[in-house]
Amino acid sequence: MKLLDHLEEWIITLLMGAATTIIFFAVVHRYLAGVAIPGVQDWLLSLNFSWAQELCIIMFVWMAKFGAAYGVRTGIHVGVDVMINRLSDRWRARFVVFGLLAGILFTGVVASFGGVFVWDNGLHYASFHVFGMDTGDLPEGPTTPDLEWPTWLVYSAIPLGSSLMCFRFMQVAWNFLRTGELPHHDHGSVAGLEKEVERMDEQLRIVPGGHQK
């Protein structure tokens, strides 16, 4: 499970960092290409960054789908629970379980329909083609305008991200039924900062006698 957690975080971090870097260089290229710098301007104009916007959109879509699953696991999604928290523990637990089951159902349906859509949008053809099977009248599927990637590859974020989100809902529901606790994220905290503060406090702690350790 830890491997899946880290993989989820790595994918989100990689997509966010790569998209930010690509956008930065695309914007810098766009503005510097309009500056009359001898030799440099011609070189910049020869570079083709028309694919950057499309790639970043794709990356942000994938990041959003996997980020939604990460949000379920860590409890960072915004929720209005004022009324539920005023109920008795028994009724609060019932409403929480109902909400989690609704999340499982919704994300499961989205993952199922998304999988069917991706399969019909070109994955069926690609799978048969890779394994050397007769594709018959199967449609090859459309491609993206700039990168000319098969759209089924781009849309795979829907079934994959929704499936992971559905699994996270089931994970949270199981933990809630066992412990009665929901994942909670302190928006005022910074990941890893507490350990760093504890380490610094340990180094600066005053020991008896007035000497620092």
HELIX and SHEET records of a PDB file:
HELIX    1   1 LYS A    2  LEU A   32  1                                  31    
HELIX    2   2 VAL A   40  SER A   46  1                                   7    
HELIX    3   3 ALA A   52  THR A   74  1                                  23    
HELIX    4   4 VAL A   82  ASN A   85  1                                   4    
HELIX    5   5 ASP A   89  VAL A  118  1                                  30    
HELIX    6   6 TRP A  119  LEU A  123  3                                   5    
HELIX    7   7 HIS A  124  VAL A  130  1                                   7    
HELIX    8   8 THR A  151  TYR A  155  1                                   5    
HELIX    9   9 ALA A  157  THR A  179  1                                  23    
HELIX   10  10 LEU A  193  LEU A  204  1                                  12    
SHEET    1   A 2 ILE A 206  VAL A 207  0                                        
SHEET    2   A 2 HIS A 211  GLN A 212 -1                                        
END                                                                             
